[in-house]
Amino acid sequence: MKSVLLVDDDLEFTDIACRIIEYLECEVFSAATLKEAKQWLDTQHFDHVLLDFMLPDGSGLHLLDHINVNGISTQVTMITGHPSVKNAIAQICSTEIGHLTKPIDADDLKQVLCNAGGNNLPNKNKTQSHALYFDCLIGESSTMKDMYRMIERVAQTDANIMLLGESGVGKEMVAQAIHNASKLSGQRVSVNCGAIPKDLIGSELFGHEKGAFTGANAQKKGVFELAQDGTLFLDELTEMPIEMQPNLLRVLETQTVTRVGGTKSIDVNCRVISATNRSVEEIAQNKVLREDIYFRLAVFPISIPPLRERKEDIALLAQYFLDDMNKQNKSSLALTDLDMALLMAHDWPGNIRELKHTIHRAFIMADLQENKLVFPASFDSPFSRATQAPANANPPPQILSPHAPVTPPPVNTRLSADTAVGTTIEELEKELIYKTLASVDGNKTNAAKILGISTKTLYNRLNSYEQTH
């Protein structure tokens, strides 16, 4: 396995880049300063060093000198924030030194680390089969396997189950898995408690007799009767009005229902699986569920992990969704290794639902000539952006996308075409900083973005220049 040292003080960029490098089956280490990088290089061998030009405690060129002076054998690629900076550095560096410009194009990263051929990359999307647990669940992560064991145990009982998890984690699929594992003779019946009008909840759950209310033109069985000898799935349970919950409690305690407008008690027998996207603490604090009902329904609670906690399952899920779309549309589109790396780098706040939506959109936008999916430059949804930092906060980092690389603002004031012999690293760095500032009318935030450094690092450099005058 190839070992890579990434030297960059931009923590957000480092986090994303490290995930992609790991997916390319390279062992990656990171350093935020020259001092940390030198410590790594003095104690461990690296096949490749990805080196930012400007660091908090000096220029990346100083580390290049350290590598040369100490005879360290490694491939070096310099990272810069703008093509003009890249060109200036290229003039004073060996032709053996590679160069990348932020935002990093993932295809270039693959080219640099994998010698262009890419033969050492995993081709998981072409070789993996979809193991369906309980005929409906996908996942090989340890958290999912723990959940499979819980499902197997509770399926042998008649205990009521409460599923806890964020929106989009697949609570209905887990309910189906429990039903399948239970081998019940009845069917699984689902109802969304948050989608039923308040005045119709009683009719939906318990049924009604003909003429019970205006519009009740015929007798109707409720979901408890329909789920006889099977499973009743109550989704979004905590959205049920609190005043309706005593009626539900009575059914759970007596195992009988009385239809709206009726007088006869009807025996019912079904396992109840409920689900909510609220935490137990939030349920108790906001009093959205009666305590006695909670204990009746949460005999065996199961927490479903969010997708960000089971990232090793993303590739399996993405390929499953794509295979299903290919089958429906009689196509043969494929996910590339870089596509998988980008998917792995995202946190998926919308979980599996968001992942499926992203694959579907990329399928619609696919490049049919290249036979590959086309993903957006950013996976962030409007909802995730709306809940992030205030509008005046720093914008989020660019996603490393091979399909839509973002071009930084143009620099109007060009650097010298030639670098004079004897120019020091500090003088070159100073010239780069001042001319970049001039190109953006002194806007330090924009200048830092162009240079590929943090605003703090830029201020530190400017302060040091003033002190030397």
C-alpha positions as CSV (number, residue, x, y, z in Angstrom):
1,M,0.0,0.0,0.0
2,K,1.4,3.4,-1.0
3,S,1.9,5.8,1.9
4,V,1.1,9.5,1.4
5,L,1.9,12.6,3.6
6,L,-0.5,15.5,3.1
7,V,0.9,18.8,4.4
8,D,-1.8,21.5,4.5
9,D,-3.2,23.8,7.2
10,D,-6.7,23.9,5.7
11,L,-8.4,21.3,8.0
12,E,-11.6,21.1,5.9
13,F,-9.6,20.5,2.7
14,T,-7.4,18.0,4.5
15,D,-10.4,16.0,5.8
16,I,-12.0,15.7,2.3
17,A,-8.6,14.9,0.6
18,C,-7.7,12.3,3.1
19,R,-10.9,10.4,2.6
20,I,-10.4,10.3,-1.2
21,I,-6.7,9.3,-0.8
22,E,-7.8,6.5,1.5
23,Y,-10.4,5.3,-1.0
24,L,-7.6,5.2,-3.6
25,E,-6.1,2.5,-1.3
26,C,-3.3,4.7,0.0
27,E,-2.3,5.0,3.6
28,V,-2.5,8.8,4.4
29,F,-1.0,10.9,7.1
30,S,-1.4,14.6,7.6
31,A,0.6,17.6,8.9
32,A,-0.6,21.2,9.3
33,T,2.8,22.8,9.8
34,L,6.4,22.5,8.6
35,K,7.5,21.3,12.0
36,E,5.0,18.4,12.0
37,A,5.9,17.5,8.4
38,K,9.6,17.3,9.2
39,Q,8.9,15.1,12.2
40,W,6.9,12.7,10.0
41,L,9.6,12.6,7.4
42,D,12.4,12.1,9.9
43,T,10.7,9.0,11.4
44,Q,8.8,7.4,8.6
45,H,9.2,6.8,4.8
46,F,6.5,8.2,2.5
47,D,6.1,7.3,-1.2
48,H,4.5,10.6,-1.9
49,V,4.2,14.0,-0.3
50,L,1.4,16.4,-1.2
51,L,2.8,19.8,-0.1
52,D,0.9,23.1,0.3
53,F,3.0,26.1,-0.8
54,M,2.1,28.3,2.1
55,L,2.0,27.0,5.7
56,P,1.6,28.8,9.1
57,D,5.3,28.5,10.0
58,G,6.9,28.9,6.6
59,S,6.8,28.1,2.9
60,G,6.4,24.6,1.6
61,L,9.6,25.2,-0.3
62,H,11.5,25.0,3.0
63,L,10.2,21.5,3.4
64,L,11.4,20.7,-0.1
65,D,14.9,21.9,0.9
66,H,14.7,19.7,3.9
67,I,13.9,16.7,1.7
68,N,16.7,17.4,-0.7
69,V,19.4,18.2,2.0
70,N,18.6,15.0,4.0
71,G,18.5,12.8,0.9
72,I,14.9,11.7,1.6
73,S,13.6,9.6,-1.3
74,T,10.0,10.5,-2.0
75,Q,7.8,12.0,-4.8
76,V,6.6,15.5,-4.1
77,T,3.6,17.3,-5.5
78,M,3.2,21.0,-4.7
79,I,-0.4,22.3,-4.0
80,T,-1.2,25.9,-4.8
81,G,-4.2,28.1,-4.7
82,H,-4.1,29.7,-8.2
83,P,-2.5,28.8,-11.6
84,S,-0.4,32.0,-11.6
85,V,1.1,30.9,-8.3
86,K,1.6,27.4,-9.7
87,N,3.5,28.8,-12.7
88,A,5.8,30.9,-10.5
89,I,6.7,28.0,-8.3
90,A,7.3,25.7,-11.3
91,Q,10.1,28.1,-12.4
92,I,12.2,27.5,-9.3
93,C,11.3,23.8,-8.7
94,S,12.8,20.7,-10.4
95,T,10.9,19.3,-13.3
96,E,10.4,16.2,-11.1
97,I,8.1,18.1,-8.8
98,G,4.4,17.8,-9.6
99,H,1.9,20.6,-9.2
100,L,-1.9,20.7,-8.3
101,T,-4.1,23.7,-8.1
102,K,-7.0,24.1,-5.6
103,P,-9.8,23.2,-5.7
104,I,-8.2,19.8,-6.4
105,D,-9.6,18.0,-9.4
106,A,-10.1,14.4,-8.2
107,D,-9.1,13.1,-11.6
108,D,-5.7,14.8,-11.2
109,L,-5.4,13.4,-7.7
110,K,-5.9,9.9,-9.1
111,Q,-3.3,10.7,-11.9
112,V,-0.7,11.9,-9.4
113,L,-1.1,9.1,-6.8
114,C,-1.8,6.1,-9.1
115,N,0.5,6.7,-12.0
116,A,-2.3,7.4,-14.4
117,G,-3.1,3.8,-15.1
118,G,-5.3,3.3,-12.1
119,N,-4.7,-0.4,-12.1
120,N,-4.2,-0.5,-8.4
121,L,-7.6,1.0,-7.7
122,P,-10.4,-1.2,-6.2
123,N,-13.1,-2.0,-8.7
124,K,-15.7,-2.8,-6.1
125,N,-18.6,-1.6,-8.1
126,K,-18.0,-4.2,-10.7
127,T,-17.4,-7.2,-8.5
128,Q,-19.6,-6.7,-5.5
129,S,-22.8,-8.6,-5.1
130,H,-25.7,-7.3,-3.0
131,A,-26.2,-9.5,0.0
132,L,-29.8,-8.8,1.1
133,Y,-30.3,-9.5,4.8
134,F,-33.9,-10.5,5.6
135,D,-34.6,-9.9,1.9
136,C,-34.5,-6.2,2.2
137,L,-31.5,-4.7,4.1
138,I,-28.0,-3.9,2.7
139,G,-24.9,-3.4,4.8
140,E,-21.8,-5.1,5.9
141,S,-20.6,-2.6,8.6
142,S,-20.2,-3.7,12.2
143,T,-23.1,-1.5,13.3
144,M,-25.4,-3.1,10.8
145,K,-24.4,-6.6,11.7
146,D,-25.1,-5.7,15.4
147,M,-28.6,-4.6,14.3
148,Y,-29.1,-7.9,12.3
149,R,-28.4,-9.9,15.5
150,M,-31.0,-7.8,17.4
151,I,-33.5,-8.4,14.7
152,E,-32.9,-12.1,14.8
153,R,-33.5,-12.2,18.5
154,V,-36.6,-10.0,18.7
155,A,-38.2,-11.7,15.7
156,Q,-38.6,-14.9,17.8
157,T,-40.8,-13.0,20.3
158,D,-44.0,-11.1,20.1
159,A,-42.5,-8.0,21.7
160,N,-43.5,-4.5,20.4
161,I,-40.5,-2.7,18.9
162,M,-39.7,1.0,18.6
163,L,-37.3,2.1,15.9
164,L,-35.3,5.2,16.6
165,G,-33.3,7.1,14.0
166,E,-32.8,10.2,11.8
167,S,-35.0,10.8,8.8
168,G,-34.0,8.8,5.8
169,V,-32.1,6.0,7.7
170,G,-34.6,3.3,6.4
171,K,-36.9,2.7,9.4
172,E,-39.6,1.2,7.2
173,M,-37.1,-1.2,5.6
174,V,-36.0,-2.3,9.1
175,A,-39.7,-2.8,10.0
176,Q,-40.0,-5.0,6.9
177,A,-36.9,-7.0,7.9
178,I,-38.4,-7.7,11.3
179,H,-41.6,-8.8,9.8
180,N,-39.8,-11.1,7.3
181,A,-37.7,-12.6,10.1
182,S,-40.8,-13.2,12.3
183,K,-42.4,-15.5,9.6
184,L,-45.9,-14.3,10.6
185,S,-48.9,-15.5,8.7
186,G,-50.4,-12.1,8.4
187,Q,-49.3,-9.1,6.3
188,R,-47.4,-6.0,7.3
189,V,-49.6,-2.9,7.4
190,S,-48.2,0.6,7.5
191,V,-49.7,3.9,8.5
192,N,-48.0,7.3,8.9
193,C,-49.4,8.9,12.1
194,G,-48.3,12.3,11.0
195,A,-50.1,12.2,7.7
196,I,-53.6,11.4,9.1
197,P,-56.0,14.4,9.7
198,K,-56.8,14.7,13.4
199,D,-60.5,13.9,13.0
200,L,-59.8,10.7,11.0
201,I,-57.1,9.1,13.2
202,G,-59.7,7.0,15.1
203,S,-61.2,5.7,11.9
204,E,-57.8,4.9,10.3
205,L,-56.5,3.0,13.4
206,F,-59.7,1.3,14.7
207,G,-62.1,1.4,11.7
208,H,-65.6,2.7,11.6
209,E,-69.2,1.5,11.0
210,K,-71.4,2.6,8.2
211,G,-73.0,6.0,9.1
212,A,-70.7,6.6,12.0
213,F,-70.0,10.2,10.6
214,T,-70.7,12.2,7.5
215,G,-69.1,10.5,4.6
216,A,-68.9,7.0,6.3
217,N,-70.9,5.4,3.5
218,A,-69.6,1.9,4.3
219,Q,-68.0,-0.1,7.0
220,K,-64.2,0.1,7.2
221,K,-61.7,-2.0,9.0
222,G,-58.9,-0.2,10.8
223,V,-55.2,-1.0,10.5
224,F,-55.2,-3.1,13.7
225,E,-57.7,-5.5,12.1
226,L,-56.0,-5.4,8.7
227,A,-52.7,-6.5,10.4
228,Q,-54.3,-9.5,12.1
229,D,-51.6,-12.1,12.8
230,G,-49.0,-9.9,11.1
231,T,-47.2,-6.6,11.8
232,L,-48.6,-3.1,12.2
233,F,-46.0,-0.4,11.5
234,L,-46.9,3.0,13.1
235,D,-44.5,5.5,11.4
236,E,-43.9,8.9,12.9
237,L,-45.7,7.8,16.1
238,T,-44.7,11.0,18.0
239,E,-46.7,13.1,15.5
240,M,-50.0,11.6,16.8
241,P,-52.0,14.2,18.8
242,I,-51.5,13.6,22.5
243,E,-55.3,13.5,23.1
244,M,-55.7,10.5,20.8
245,Q,-53.1,8.4,22.6
246,P,-55.3,7.1,25.4
247,N,-57.4,5.3,22.8
248,L,-54.2,3.7,21.4
249,L,-53.1,2.7,24.9
250,R,-56.4,0.9,25.5
251,V,-56.0,-1.2,22.4
252,L,-52.4,-2.1,23.4
253,E,-53.5,-3.2,26.8
254,T,-56.7,-5.1,25.9
255,Q,-55.8,-6.4,22.5
256,T,-59.3,-5.3,21.3
257,V,-60.6,-2.5,19.1
258,T,-64.0,-0.9,18.9
259,R,-64.8,0.7,15.6
260,V,-65.9,4.3,15.5
261,G,-69.7,4.3,15.7
262,G,-69.7,0.7,16.9
263,T,-70.3,-1.0,20.2
264,K,-68.7,-4.5,19.7
265,S,-65.2,-5.2,20.8
266,I,-63.1,-7.0,18.2
267,D,-60.1,-9.1,19.2
268,V,-56.9,-8.1,17.4
269,N,-53.5,-9.8,17.4
270,C,-50.5,-8.2,15.8
271,R,-47.0,-7.1,16.6
272,V,-46.7,-3.3,16.7
273,I,-43.5,-1.7,15.4
274,S,-43.4,2.1,15.9
275,A,-40.9,4.6,14.5
276,T,-39.8,8.1,15.2
277,N,-37.0,10.4,14.2
278,R,-36.9,12.0,17.7
279,S,-34.5,10.9,20.4
280,V,-35.7,9.4,23.6
281,E,-34.6,12.6,25.4
282,E,-36.5,14.8,23.0
283,I,-39.6,12.6,23.4
284,A,-39.5,13.0,27.2
285,Q,-38.6,16.6,27.2
286,N,-41.3,17.8,24.7
287,K,-43.9,15.4,26.0
288,V,-45.0,14.3,22.6
289,L,-45.7,10.8,23.7
290,R,-47.3,9.5,26.9
291,E,-45.0,7.6,29.2
292,D,-47.3,4.6,29.5
293,I,-47.6,4.3,25.7
294,Y,-43.8,4.6,25.4
295,F,-43.3,1.6,27.7
296,R,-45.9,-0.4,25.9
297,L,-44.4,0.2,22.5
298,A,-40.7,0.4,23.3
299,V,-40.4,-3.0,24.9
300,F,-37.4,-3.5,22.5
301,P,-36.1,-0.3,21.1
302,I,-33.7,-0.4,18.2
303,S,-31.5,2.5,17.1
304,I,-30.7,2.6,13.4
305,P,-27.3,4.2,12.7
306,P,-27.1,7.2,10.4
307,L,-25.2,6.7,7.1
308,R,-22.2,8.8,8.3
309,E,-21.6,6.2,11.0
310,R,-21.6,3.3,8.5
311,K,-19.7,4.8,5.5
312,E,-18.3,1.4,4.5
313,D,-21.9,0.7,3.3
314,I,-22.2,3.7,1.0
315,A,-20.6,1.9,-2.0
316,L,-22.9,-1.1,-1.5
317,L,-26.0,1.1,-1.3
318,A,-25.0,3.3,-4.2
319,Q,-24.3,0.3,-6.5
320,Y,-27.6,-1.3,-5.5
321,F,-29.6,1.9,-6.4
322,L,-27.7,2.2,-9.7
323,D,-28.2,-1.5,-10.6
324,D,-31.9,-1.1,-9.9
325,M,-32.1,2.0,-12.2
326,N,-30.1,0.2,-14.9
327,K,-32.5,-2.7,-14.7
328,Q,-35.6,-0.5,-15.0
329,N,-34.2,1.6,-17.9
330,K,-32.3,-1.3,-19.6
331,S,-29.0,0.7,-19.4
332,S,-25.5,-0.1,-18.2
333,L,-24.2,3.0,-16.6
334,A,-21.4,2.6,-14.1
335,L,-19.9,4.3,-11.0
336,T,-16.2,5.0,-11.3
337,D,-13.8,4.7,-8.5
338,L,-13.7,8.5,-8.2
339,D,-17.5,8.7,-8.1
340,M,-17.3,6.3,-5.1
341,A,-14.6,8.4,-3.5
342,L,-16.8,11.5,-3.7
343,L,-19.8,9.7,-2.3
344,M,-17.7,8.4,0.6
345,A,-16.5,12.0,1.4
346,H,-20.0,13.3,1.9
347,D,-21.7,13.1,5.4
348,W,-25.2,12.5,4.0
349,P,-27.3,14.4,6.5
350,G,-30.4,13.0,4.7
351,N,-29.0,9.5,5.0
352,I,-30.0,6.7,2.6
353,R,-32.9,8.8,1.2
354,E,-30.5,11.5,0.2
355,L,-28.0,9.0,-1.3
356,K,-30.7,7.4,-3.4
357,H,-31.9,10.9,-4.6
358,T,-28.3,11.8,-5.6
359,I,-27.8,8.6,-7.6
360,H,-31.1,9.1,-9.3
361,R,-30.2,12.7,-10.3
362,A,-26.8,11.6,-11.5
363,F,-28.4,8.8,-13.5
364,I,-30.7,11.4,-15.2
365,M,-27.8,13.7,-16.0
366,A,-25.5,10.8,-17.2
367,D,-23.0,11.1,-20.0
368,L,-24.3,8.4,-22.3
369,Q,-21.3,8.6,-24.6
370,E,-18.9,8.0,-21.7
371,N,-21.4,5.6,-20.1
372,K,-20.9,7.3,-16.7
373,L,-23.0,9.2,-14.2
374,V,-22.6,13.0,-13.8
375,F,-22.7,14.3,-10.3
376,P,-23.1,18.0,-9.2
377,A,-20.1,19.9,-7.9
378,S,-21.6,19.8,-4.4
379,F,-23.8,17.3,-2.7
380,D,-25.1,19.8,-0.2
381,S,-28.9,20.1,-0.2
382,P,-30.8,23.4,0.3
383,F,-31.9,22.2,3.7
384,S,-28.4,21.4,4.9
385,R,-27.1,24.8,3.7
386,A,-30.0,26.5,5.4
387,T,-29.1,25.0,8.8
388,Q,-25.4,25.8,8.5
389,A,-23.6,28.9,9.8
390,P,-25.0,32.4,9.3
391,A,-24.8,34.1,5.9
392,N,-21.8,36.2,7.0
393,A,-19.8,33.1,8.0
394,N,-17.1,31.6,5.8
395,P,-18.5,29.6,2.9
396,P,-18.2,25.8,2.9
397,P,-15.2,24.3,1.2
398,Q,-15.5,23.1,-2.4
399,I,-16.2,19.4,-3.0
400,L,-13.4,17.7,-4.9
401,S,-15.4,16.9,-8.1
402,P,-14.0,15.4,-11.3
403,H,-17.0,16.5,-13.2
404,A,-17.4,20.2,-12.3
405,P,-14.2,21.7,-10.9
406,V,-14.7,25.2,-9.6
407,T,-12.5,27.9,-11.1
408,P,-11.2,30.5,-8.6
409,P,-11.6,34.2,-9.3
410,P,-9.2,35.4,-12.0
411,V,-6.1,37.3,-10.9
412,N,-5.7,40.5,-13.0
413,T,-2.2,41.5,-11.7
414,R,0.1,38.8,-13.2
415,L,3.3,37.6,-11.6
416,S,6.6,38.2,-13.3
417,A,7.2,35.8,-16.1
418,D,10.7,35.0,-14.9
419,T,12.1,34.6,-11.4
420,A,15.5,36.3,-11.0
421,V,18.4,34.1,-10.0
422,G,19.0,34.5,-6.3
423,T,15.4,35.3,-5.4
424,T,14.8,33.8,-1.9
425,I,11.8,31.8,-1.0
426,E,10.6,34.5,1.3
427,E,10.9,37.2,-1.4
428,L,8.9,35.0,-3.9
429,E,6.3,34.3,-1.3
430,K,6.0,38.0,-0.4
431,E,5.6,39.0,-4.1
432,L,2.9,36.4,-4.6
433,I,0.9,37.6,-1.6
434,Y,1.1,41.4,-2.4
435,K,0.3,40.9,-6.1
436,T,-2.6,38.6,-5.2
437,L,-3.9,41.2,-2.7
438,A,-3.6,43.9,-5.4
439,S,-5.7,41.8,-7.8
440,V,-8.6,41.6,-5.4
441,D,-8.5,45.3,-4.2
442,G,-7.0,44.3,-0.9
443,N,-9.7,41.8,0.1
444,K,-7.8,39.5,2.4
445,T,-10.5,36.8,2.5
446,N,-10.5,36.5,-1.3
447,A,-6.7,36.7,-1.5
448,A,-6.5,33.8,1.0
449,K,-8.8,31.7,-1.1
450,I,-6.8,32.4,-4.3
451,L,-3.5,31.5,-2.5
452,G,-5.0,28.4,-1.0
453,I,-4.3,29.4,2.6
454,S,-6.3,30.3,5.7
455,T,-7.1,33.9,6.4
456,K,-5.2,33.5,9.7
457,T,-2.0,32.4,7.9
458,L,-2.3,35.4,5.5
459,Y,-2.6,37.9,8.4
460,N,0.4,36.3,10.1
461,R,2.5,36.7,6.9
462,L,1.4,40.4,6.5
463,N,2.2,41.1,10.1
464,S,5.7,39.6,9.8
465,Y,6.4,41.7,6.6
466,E,5.4,44.9,8.5
467,Q,7.7,44.0,11.4
468,T,10.7,43.6,9.1
469,H,10.3,47.2,7.6
